[in-house]
Amino acid sequence: MFAPILSAINQAGGGRAFNTTNQGNGYALGGLFNGSNTLNDGYSDLANTRALNDMAKTLATNMPRQILVVEDVQASLQNKAMLQAMSNF
């Protein structure tokens, strides 16, 4: 469920994608990071950050609305009052 998001976070931090097809060279496949001598200009980090922000925004907007039932609150308050009345403090 969260694999694409975690993979993007891993890539933003300089890691490899989880769905890599190299044979055993990706983190998710148990491989080891062998380093790289390429210059990181930050452009891909910015793109990954924007993609992560878009994914987080999509997740947040697709979450179901929270509903507070008044009867549940009233029942909890009654339980609290009963427990306080029964206490021996």
C-alpha positions, 0 to 999 in steps of 0.5 A: 500500500505504501510501497510507492511512497516509501520508494519515492522517499528512498529515492529522494534521499539518494537511494534506489527504487524498490521496484528496481529490476537489477539483479540483487542491486536494489535495497529491497532485493537485499543488495548493497549501495555501491556509491556513485561518482555522479554530481547531484545537482538537486534537480531530481530531489526537487522533482521527488519532493514535489511528487511526494507532496502531491502524493501526500495531498492526494492521500489527505484529500481521499481520507474519509471524513471523521464523524463524532457521534453525540451519543458516544460522547454523552455515554463516555461522560456518564461513564466518567461520572459513574467512575468518579462517584465510585472512587474512594479518594 
